[in-house]
Amino acid sequence: MSTKYLTVFIAFSVISSLAPARDSSMVATEATLASQNATLSVNTNGKGYGPQSPRDLASKNGTNKRIFNPAPSYENLNLCNIHMHKNAEHKGGEFTKFAGYGDGHGYETGYKYSGKLSTAESKSLAQEICKSDHGGLSVGDTIEVHYVHSSAQVKPGPTLGSCLSESLSNPQLRVEAQVYVLVNDPAALDFETLAKTGELNGYQQALNMPKNAGTPIEYAGSTTGPTYNEKGSPLQVSWSVYPKVLKVNAESVGKWCGGNEFKEDHAHGVRNLVKDPRLLSNIK
């Protein structure tokens, strides 16, 4: 792959998960999101963009005609990146509670776990974890974790640029999306264990990715992140989004943010749900 192509791809990859520092005075409204969705449609209509993400998983219909072959199952691809978003980007399954309109830049919006936690599980930690300019995470928060896989011969690393190699300029990409709710319970799932990587059957894998989160909804989409609220993502992704929300020990999430091979130290913002059917694939 040319250095120019690699640079452009990495730029797309990095920018897709970033957003401006939060302006505490900015409060978005329903009109804000409607305006962003309208701008997205204007900026993409008739310009050849493929199907976009995230989406309401209960809505199966889409009319986007940019068709691409689904990526192989994640077991036959290399894990290249793990990152998380505060609140679920997708809506569906056990994560249908709207978090609010947020700040207009992808923070404090998205979808939350729609179930309930016990009093013990809900007990606050001494302080927030995974802090950033956009705030941190607390017990009771929902995160959508993206286990990104690539057909390129690569190893896990920071940003989606780790999903590329010099020998493969157009890898197939698959994201296994798992949604977790943070609880104050040392017996809950350990996030450092969930994010442990290694080689299995010749492929780089997340060795302990859960198997009990239900049957995933699979569809053709794109990369996400709030930078794409008003423009289309040019990258094609095969998605598998699991419907059940699993409980994860909040303290273990904080430890992972304190140091990991992906250099992730906070939860990213979310992209608005894509609603224009011209930007959505059809789910069979």
Contacts in CASP RR format, 6 or more apart in sequence:
PFRMAT RR
TARGET T0000
AUTHOR 0000-0000-0000
METHOD contacts of the structure
MODEL  1
MSTKYLTVFIAFSVISSLAPARDSSMVATEATLASQNATLSVNTNGKGYG
PQSPRDLASKNGTNKRIFNPAPSYENLNLCNIHMHKNAEHKGGEFTKFAG
YGDGHGYETGYKYSGKLSTAESKSLAQEICKSDHGGLSVGDTIEVHYVHS
SAQVKPGPTLGSCLSESLSNPQLRVEAQVYVLVNDPAALDFETLAKTGEL
NGYQQALNMPKNAGTPIEYAGSTTGPTYNEKGSPLQVSWSVYPKVLKVNA
ESVGKWCGGNEFKEDHAHGVRNLVKDPRLLSNIK
1 164 0 8 1.000
1 165 0 8 1.000
1 166 0 8 1.000
1 167 0 8 1.000
1 168 0 8 1.000
1 169 0 8 1.000
2 169 0 8 1.000
5 169 0 8 1.000
6 161 0 8 1.000
6 164 0 8 1.000
6 166 0 8 1.000
9 161 0 8 1.000
9 164 0 8 1.000
9 235 0 8 1.000
10 159 0 8 1.000
10 160 0 8 1.000
10 161 0 8 1.000
10 164 0 8 1.000
12 160 0 8 1.000
12 223 0 8 1.000
12 233 0 8 1.000
12 234 0 8 1.000
12 235 0 8 1.000
13 159 0 8 1.000
13 160 0 8 1.000
13 161 0 8 1.000
13 163 0 8 1.000
13 223 0 8 1.000
13 235 0 8 1.000
14 159 0 8 1.000
14 160 0 8 1.000
14 161 0 8 1.000
15 227 0 8 1.000
16 160 0 8 1.000
16 223 0 8 1.000
16 224 0 8 1.000
16 225 0 8 1.000
16 227 0 8 1.000
16 228 0 8 1.000
16 233 0 8 1.000
16 235 0 8 1.000
17 83 0 8 1.000
17 159 0 8 1.000
17 160 0 8 1.000
17 224 0 8 1.000
17 225 0 8 1.000
17 227 0 8 1.000
17 268 0 8 1.000
17 269 0 8 1.000
18 227 0 8 1.000
18 268 0 8 1.000
19 105 0 8 1.000
19 106 0 8 1.000
19 107 0 8 1.000
19 134 0 8 1.000
19 225 0 8 1.000
19 226 0 8 1.000
19 227 0 8 1.000
19 268 0 8 1.000
19 269 0 8 1.000
20 105 0 8 1.000
21 133 0 8 1.000
21 134 0 8 1.000
22 103 0 8 1.000
22 105 0 8 1.000
22 107 0 8 1.000
22 133 0 8 1.000
22 134 0 8 1.000
22 135 0 8 1.000
23 103 0 8 1.000
23 105 0 8 1.000
26 103 0 8 1.000
26 104 0 8 1.000
26 105 0 8 1.000
27 101 0 8 1.000
27 102 0 8 1.000
27 103 0 8 1.000
28 101 0 8 1.000
28 102 0 8 1.000
28 103 0 8 1.000
28 104 0 8 1.000
28 109 0 8 1.000
29 101 0 8 1.000
30 101 0 8 1.000
32 101 0 8 1.000
32 104 0 8 1.000
33 101 0 8 1.000
33 104 0 8 1.000
33 109 0 8 1.000
33 272 0 8 1.000
36 104 0 8 1.000
36 229 0 8 1.000
36 230 0 8 1.000
36 272 0 8 1.000
37 272 0 8 1.000
37 274 0 8 1.000
37 275 0 8 1.000
37 276 0 8 1.000
39 230 0 8 1.000
40 228 0 8 1.000
40 229 0 8 1.000
40 230 0 8 1.000
40 231 0 8 1.000
40 232 0 8 1.000
40 272 0 8 1.000
40 274 0 8 1.000
40 276 0 8 1.000
40 279 0 8 1.000
41 276 0 8 1.000
41 278 0 8 1.000
41 279 0 8 1.000
43 230 0 8 1.000
43 231 0 8 1.000
43 232 0 8 1.000
44 52 0 8 1.000
44 231 0 8 1.000
44 232 0 8 1.000
44 276 0 8 1.000
44 278 0 8 1.000
44 279 0 8 1.000
45 278 0 8 1.000
48 66 0 8 1.000
49 64 0 8 1.000
49 66 0 8 1.000
49 232 0 8 1.000
49 233 0 8 1.000
49 234 0 8 1.000
49 279 0 8 1.000
50 64 0 8 1.000
50 66 0 8 1.000
50 221 0 8 1.000
50 222 0 8 1.000
50 236 0 8 1.000
50 279 0 8 1.000
51 62 0 8 1.000
51 64 0 8 1.000
51 66 0 8 1.000
51 219 0 8 1.000
51 220 0 8 1.000
51 221 0 8 1.000
51 222 0 8 1.000
51 279 0 8 1.000
51 280 0 8 1.000
51 281 0 8 1.000
52 64 0 8 1.000
52 221 0 8 1.000
52 222 0 8 1.000
52 228 0 8 1.000
52 232 0 8 1.000
52 233 0 8 1.000
52 274 0 8 1.000
52 279 0 8 1.000
52 280 0 8 1.000
53 89 0 8 1.000
53 90 0 8 1.000
53 221 0 8 1.000
53 222 0 8 1.000
53 223 0 8 1.000
53 224 0 8 1.000
53 233 0 8 1.000
53 237 0 8 1.000
53 239 0 8 1.000
53 271 0 8 1.000
53 274 0 8 1.000
54 89 0 8 1.000
54 90 0 8 1.000
54 91 0 8 1.000
54 224 0 8 1.000
54 270 0 8 1.000
54 271 0 8 1.000
54 273 0 8 1.000
54 274 0 8 1.000
55 90 0 8 1.000
55 91 0 8 1.000
55 219 0 8 1.000
55 273 0 8 1.000
55 274 0 8 1.000
55 280 0 8 1.000
56 90 0 8 1.000
56 91 0 8 1.000
56 92 0 8 1.000
56 273 0 8 1.000
56 275 0 8 1.000
57 90 0 8 1.000
57 91 0 8 1.000
57 92 0 8 1.000
57 93 0 8 1.000
57 217 0 8 1.000
57 241 0 8 1.000
57 243 0 8 1.000
57 283 0 8 1.000
58 91 0 8 1.000
58 92 0 8 1.000
59 280 0 8 1.000
60 282 0 8 1.000
60 283 0 8 1.000
60 284 0 8 1.000
61 277 0 8 1.000
61 280 0 8 1.000
61 282 0 8 1.000
61 283 0 8 1.000
62 277 0 8 1.000
62 278 0 8 1.000
62 280 0 8 1.000
62 281 0 8 1.000
62 282 0 8 1.000
62 283 0 8 1.000
63 277 0 8 1.000
63 278 0 8 1.000
63 280 0 8 1.000
63 282 0 8 1.000
64 277 0 8 1.000
64 278 0 8 1.000
64 279 0 8 1.000
64 280 0 8 1.000
64 281 0 8 1.000
67 220 0 8 1.000
68 220 0 8 1.000
68 236 0 8 1.000
69 172 0 8 1.000
70 218 0 8 1.000
70 220 0 8 1.000
70 238 0 8 1.000
71 77 0 8 1.000
71 149 0 8 1.000
71 151 0 8 1.000
71 172 0 8 1.000
71 173 0 8 1.000
71 174 0 8 1.000
71 237 0 8 1.000
71 238 0 8 1.000
72 151 0 8 1.000
72 172 0 8 1.000
72 174 0 8 1.000
73 174 0 8 1.000
74 147 0 8 1.000
74 149 0 8 1.000
74 174 0 8 1.000
74 176 0 8 1.000
74 205 0 8 1.000
74 240 0 8 1.000
75 200 0 8 1.000
75 201 0 8 1.000
75 203 0 8 1.000
75 205 0 8 1.000
76 203 0 8 1.000
77 149 0 8 1.000
77 150 0 8 1.000
77 151 0 8 1.000
77 172 0 8 1.000
77 174 0 8 1.000
77 203 0 8 1.000
78 149 0 8 1.000
78 150 0 8 1.000
78 151 0 8 1.000
78 152 0 8 1.000
78 153 0 8 1.000
78 154 0 8 1.000
78 155 0 8 1.000
78 203 0 8 1.000
78 204 0 8 1.000
78 205 0 8 1.000
79 147 0 8 1.000
79 148 0 8 1.000
79 149 0 8 1.000
79 156 0 8 1.000
79 197 0 8 1.000
79 203 0 8 1.000
79 204 0 8 1.000
79 205 0 8 1.000
79 206 0 8 1.000
80 148 0 8 1.000
80 149 0 8 1.000
80 150 0 8 1.000
80 152 0 8 1.000
80 154 0 8 1.000
80 155 0 8 1.000
80 156 0 8 1.000
80 157 0 8 1.000
80 160 0 8 1.000
80 161 0 8 1.000
80 162 0 8 1.000
80 163 0 8 1.000
80 204 0 8 1.000
81 146 0 8 1.000
81 148 0 8 1.000
81 156 0 8 1.000
81 157 0 8 1.000
81 158 0 8 1.000
81 159 0 8 1.000
81 160 0 8 1.000
81 161 0 8 1.000
81 162 0 8 1.000
81 163 0 8 1.000
81 262 0 8 1.000
82 145 0 8 1.000
82 146 0 8 1.000
82 147 0 8 1.000
82 148 0 8 1.000
82 156 0 8 1.000
82 195 0 8 1.000
82 197 0 8 1.000
82 206 0 8 1.000
82 260 0 8 1.000
82 262 0 8 1.000
82 264 0 8 1.000
83 145 0 8 1.000
83 146 0 8 1.000
83 148 0 8 1.000
83 262 0 8 1.000
83 264 0 8 1.000
83 268 0 8 1.000
84 143 0 8 1.000
84 144 0 8 1.000
84 145 0 8 1.000
84 146 0 8 1.000
84 264 0 8 1.000
84 267 0 8 1.000
84 268 0 8 1.000
85 143 0 8 1.000
85 144 0 8 1.000
85 146 0 8 1.000
85 224 0 8 1.000
85 225 0 8 1.000
85 267 0 8 1.000
85 268 0 8 1.000
85 269 0 8 1.000
85 270 0 8 1.000
86 107 0 8 1.000
86 108 0 8 1.000
86 134 0 8 1.000
86 136 0 8 1.000
86 137 0 8 1.000
86 141 0 8 1.000
86 142 0 8 1.000
86 143 0 8 1.000
86 267 0 8 1.000
86 268 0 8 1.000
86 269 0 8 1.000
86 270 0 8 1.000
87 99 0 8 1.000
87 108 0 8 1.000
87 109 0 8 1.000
87 110 0 8 1.000
87 111 0 8 1.000
87 112 0 8 1.000
87 141 0 8 1.000
87 142 0 8 1.000
87 143 0 8 1.000
87 144 0 8 1.000
87 269 0 8 1.000
87 270 0 8 1.000
88 95 0 8 1.000
88 110 0 8 1.000
88 111 0 8 1.000
88 112 0 8 1.000
88 142 0 8 1.000
88 143 0 8 1.000
88 144 0 8 1.000
88 179 0 8 1.000
88 270 0 8 1.000
89 110 0 8 1.000
89 111 0 8 1.000
89 144 0 8 1.000
89 177 0 8 1.000
89 224 0 8 1.000
89 225 0 8 1.000
89 270 0 8 1.000
89 271 0 8 1.000
90 111 0 8 1.000
90 144 0 8 1.000
90 177 0 8 1.000
90 179 0 8 1.000
90 241 0 8 1.000
90 273 0 8 1.000
91 110 0 8 1.000
91 111 0 8 1.000
91 273 0 8 1.000
92 111 0 8 1.000
92 241 0 8 1.000
92 243 0 8 1.000
93 114 0 8 1.000
93 243 0 8 1.000
93 244 0 8 1.000
93 245 0 8 1.000
94 113 0 8 1.000
94 114 0 8 1.000
94 115 0 8 1.000
94 179 0 8 1.000
94 243 0 8 1.000
94 244 0 8 1.000
94 245 0 8 1.000
95 111 0 8 1.000
95 112 0 8 1.000
95 113 0 8 1.000
95 114 0 8 1.000
95 142 0 8 1.000
95 144 0 8 1.000
95 179 0 8 1.000
95 245 0 8 1.000
96 111 0 8 1.000
96 114 0 8 1.000
97 111 0 8 1.000
97 112 0 8 1.000
97 113 0 8 1.000
97 114 0 8 1.000
97 115 0 8 1.000
98 110 0 8 1.000
98 111 0 8 1.000
98 112 0 8 1.000
99 108 0 8 1.000
99 109 0 8 1.000
99 110 0 8 1.000
99 111 0 8 1.000
99 112 0 8 1.000
99 142 0 8 1.000
100 108 0 8 1.000
100 109 0 8 1.000
100 110 0 8 1.000
101 109 0 8 1.000
102 108 0 8 1.000
102 109 0 8 1.000
103 109 0 8 1.000
104 226 0 8 1.000
104 229 0 8 1.000
105 226 0 8 1.000
105 269 0 8 1.000
106 225 0 8 1.000
106 226 0 8 1.000
106 229 0 8 1.000
106 269 0 8 1.000
106 270 0 8 1.000
106 271 0 8 1.000
106 272 0 8 1.000
107 134 0 8 1.000
107 135 0 8 1.000
107 226 0 8 1.000
107 269 0 8 1.000
107 270 0 8 1.000
109 270 0 8 1.000
109 272 0 8 1.000
110 270 0 8 1.000
110 273 0 8 1.000
111 142 0 8 1.000
112 141 0 8 1.000
112 142 0 8 1.000
112 181 0 8 1.000
113 140 0 8 1.000
113 142 0 8 1.000
113 179 0 8 1.000
113 181 0 8 1.000
113 245 0 8 1.000
114 245 0 8 1.000
115 245 0 8 1.000
117 140 0 8 1.000
117 181 0 8 1.000
117 183 0 8 1.000
117 247 0 8 1.000
120 184 0 8 1.000
120 185 0 8 1.000
121 139 0 8 1.000
121 140 0 8 1.000
121 183 0 8 1.000
121 184 0 8 1.000
121 185 0 8 1.000
121 188 0 8 1.000
121 247 0 8 1.000
122 139 0 8 1.000
122 140 0 8 1.000
122 183 0 8 1.000
122 184 0 8 1.000
123 139 0 8 1.000
123 184 0 8 1.000
124 138 0 8 1.000
124 139 0 8 1.000
124 184 0 8 1.000
125 138 0 8 1.000
125 139 0 8 1.000
125 184 0 8 1.000
125 250 0 8 1.000
125 251 0 8 1.000
128 135 0 8 1.000
128 136 0 8 1.000
128 137 0 8 1.000
128 138 0 8 1.000
129 136 0 8 1.000
129 137 0 8 1.000
129 138 0 8 1.000
129 250 0 8 1.000
129 251 0 8 1.000
129 253 0 8 1.000
129 254 0 8 1.000
129 257 0 8 1.000
130 136 0 8 1.000
130 137 0 8 1.000
130 253 0 8 1.000
130 254 0 8 1.000
130 257 0 8 1.000
130 265 0 8 1.000
130 266 0 8 1.000
130 267 0 8 1.000
131 266 0 8 1.000
132 265 0 8 1.000
132 266 0 8 1.000
132 267 0 8 1.000
134 266 0 8 1.000
134 269 0 8 1.000
135 266 0 8 1.000
136 266 0 8 1.000
136 267 0 8 1.000
137 143 0 8 1.000
137 182 0 8 1.000
137 250 0 8 1.000
137 253 0 8 1.000
137 254 0 8 1.000
137 267 0 8 1.000
138 182 0 8 1.000
138 250 0 8 1.000
139 182 0 8 1.000
139 183 0 8 1.000
139 184 0 8 1.000
139 250 0 8 1.000
140 181 0 8 1.000
140 182 0 8 1.000
140 183 0 8 1.000
140 250 0 8 1.000
141 181 0 8 1.000
141 182 0 8 1.000
142 179 0 8 1.000
142 180 0 8 1.000
142 181 0 8 1.000
142 182 0 8 1.000
142 245 0 8 1.000
143 179 0 8 1.000
143 180 0 8 1.000
143 181 0 8 1.000
143 182 0 8 1.000
143 248 0 8 1.000
143 253 0 8 1.000
143 267 0 8 1.000
144 177 0 8 1.000
144 178 0 8 1.000
144 179 0 8 1.000
144 270 0 8 1.000
145 177 0 8 1.000
145 178 0 8 1.000
145 179 0 8 1.000
145 180 0 8 1.000
145 194 0 8 1.000
146 175 0 8 1.000
146 176 0 8 1.000
146 177 0 8 1.000
147 175 0 8 1.000
147 176 0 8 1.000
147 177 0 8 1.000
147 178 0 8 1.000
147 206 0 8 1.000
147 209 0 8 1.000
148 160 0 8 1.000
148 163 0 8 1.000
148 173 0 8 1.000
148 174 0 8 1.000
148 175 0 8 1.000
149 163 0 8 1.000
149 173 0 8 1.000
149 174 0 8 1.000
149 175 0 8 1.000
149 176 0 8 1.000
150 163 0 8 1.000
150 164 0 8 1.000
150 171 0 8 1.000
150 172 0 8 1.000
150 173 0 8 1.000
150 174 0 8 1.000
151 168 0 8 1.000
151 171 0 8 1.000
151 172 0 8 1.000
151 173 0 8 1.000
152 163 0 8 1.000
152 164 0 8 1.000
152 165 0 8 1.000
152 167 0 8 1.000
152 168 0 8 1.000
152 171 0 8 1.000
153 165 0 8 1.000
153 167 0 8 1.000
153 168 0 8 1.000
154 162 0 8 1.000
154 163 0 8 1.000
154 164 0 8 1.000
154 165 0 8 1.000
154 204 0 8 1.000
155 162 0 8 1.000
155 204 0 8 1.000
156 162 0 8 1.000
156 197 0 8 1.000
156 204 0 8 1.000
156 261 0 8 1.000
156 262 0 8 1.000
157 261 0 8 1.000
157 262 0 8 1.000
157 263 0 8 1.000
158 261 0 8 1.000
158 262 0 8 1.000
158 263 0 8 1.000
158 264 0 8 1.000
160 223 0 8 1.000
163 171 0 8 1.000
163 173 0 8 1.000
164 171 0 8 1.000
165 171 0 8 1.000
172 238 0 8 1.000
173 235 0 8 1.000
173 236 0 8 1.000
173 237 0 8 1.000
173 238 0 8 1.000
174 237 0 8 1.000
174 238 0 8 1.000
174 239 0 8 1.000
174 240 0 8 1.000
175 237 0 8 1.000
175 238 0 8 1.000
175 239 0 8 1.000
175 240 0 8 1.000
176 206 0 8 1.000
176 209 0 8 1.000
176 216 0 8 1.000
176 240 0 8 1.000
176 242 0 8 1.000
177 216 0 8 1.000
177 239 0 8 1.000
177 240 0 8 1.000
177 241 0 8 1.000
177 242 0 8 1.000
178 194 0 8 1.000
178 209 0 8 1.000
178 210 0 8 1.000
178 213 0 8 1.000
178 242 0 8 1.000
178 246 0 8 1.000
179 213 0 8 1.000
179 242 0 8 1.000
179 244 0 8 1.000
179 245 0 8 1.000
179 246 0 8 1.000
180 189 0 8 1.000
180 191 0 8 1.000
180 245 0 8 1.000
180 246 0 8 1.000
180 247 0 8 1.000
180 248 0 8 1.000
181 245 0 8 1.000
181 246 0 8 1.000
181 247 0 8 1.000
181 248 0 8 1.000
182 248 0 8 1.000
182 249 0 8 1.000
182 250 0 8 1.000
182 253 0 8 1.000
183 247 0 8 1.000
183 248 0 8 1.000
183 249 0 8 1.000
183 250 0 8 1.000
184 249 0 8 1.000
184 250 0 8 1.000
184 251 0 8 1.000
185 247 0 8 1.000
185 249 0 8 1.000
186 249 0 8 1.000
186 251 0 8 1.000
187 249 0 8 1.000
188 247 0 8 1.000
188 248 0 8 1.000
188 249 0 8 1.000
189 210 0 8 1.000
189 246 0 8 1.000
189 247 0 8 1.000
189 248 0 8 1.000
189 249 0 8 1.000
189 252 0 8 1.000
190 248 0 8 1.000
190 249 0 8 1.000
190 252 0 8 1.000
191 248 0 8 1.000
191 249 0 8 1.000
191 252 0 8 1.000
191 253 0 8 1.000
191 254 0 8 1.000
191 255 0 8 1.000
191 256 0 8 1.000
192 252 0 8 1.000
192 255 0 8 1.000
192 256 0 8 1.000
192 260 0 8 1.000
193 208 0 8 1.000
193 252 0 8 1.000
194 206 0 8 1.000
194 208 0 8 1.000
194 209 0 8 1.000
194 210 0 8 1.000
194 248 0 8 1.000
195 206 0 8 1.000
195 256 0 8 1.000
195 260 0 8 1.000
195 262 0 8 1.000
196 206 0 8 1.000
196 207 0 8 1.000
196 208 0 8 1.000
197 204 0 8 1.000
197 205 0 8 1.000
197 206 0 8 1.000
197 207 0 8 1.000
197 261 0 8 1.000
198 204 0 8 1.000
198 205 0 8 1.000
198 207 0 8 1.000
199 205 0 8 1.000
200 207 0 8 1.000
210 242 0 8 1.000
210 246 0 8 1.000
212 244 0 8 1.000
212 246 0 8 1.000
213 242 0 8 1.000
213 243 0 8 1.000
213 244 0 8 1.000
213 245 0 8 1.000
213 246 0 8 1.000
214 242 0 8 1.000
214 243 0 8 1.000
214 244 0 8 1.000
215 243 0 8 1.000
216 240 0 8 1.000
216 241 0 8 1.000
216 242 0 8 1.000
216 243 0 8 1.000
217 239 0 8 1.000
217 240 0 8 1.000
217 241 0 8 1.000
217 243 0 8 1.000
217 283 0 8 1.000
218 238 0 8 1.000
218 239 0 8 1.000
218 240 0 8 1.000
218 241 0 8 1.000
218 283 0 8 1.000
219 239 0 8 1.000
219 241 0 8 1.000
219 281 0 8 1.000
219 283 0 8 1.000
220 236 0 8 1.000
220 237 0 8 1.000
220 238 0 8 1.000
220 239 0 8 1.000
220 281 0 8 1.000
221 236 0 8 1.000
221 237 0 8 1.000
221 238 0 8 1.000
221 239 0 8 1.000
221 281 0 8 1.000
222 228 0 8 1.000
222 232 0 8 1.000
222 233 0 8 1.000
222 234 0 8 1.000
222 235 0 8 1.000
222 236 0 8 1.000
222 237 0 8 1.000
223 233 0 8 1.000
223 235 0 8 1.000
223 237 0 8 1.000
224 233 0 8 1.000
224 270 0 8 1.000
224 271 0 8 1.000
225 268 0 8 1.000
225 269 0 8 1.000
225 270 0 8 1.000
225 271 0 8 1.000
226 269 0 8 1.000
226 270 0 8 1.000
226 271 0 8 1.000
226 272 0 8 1.000
227 271 0 8 1.000
228 271 0 8 1.000
229 271 0 8 1.000
229 272 0 8 1.000
232 279 0 8 1.000
256 264 0 8 1.000
257 264 0 8 1.000
257 265 0 8 1.000
257 266 0 8 1.000
258 265 0 8 1.000
259 265 0 8 1.000
274 280 0 8 1.000
END
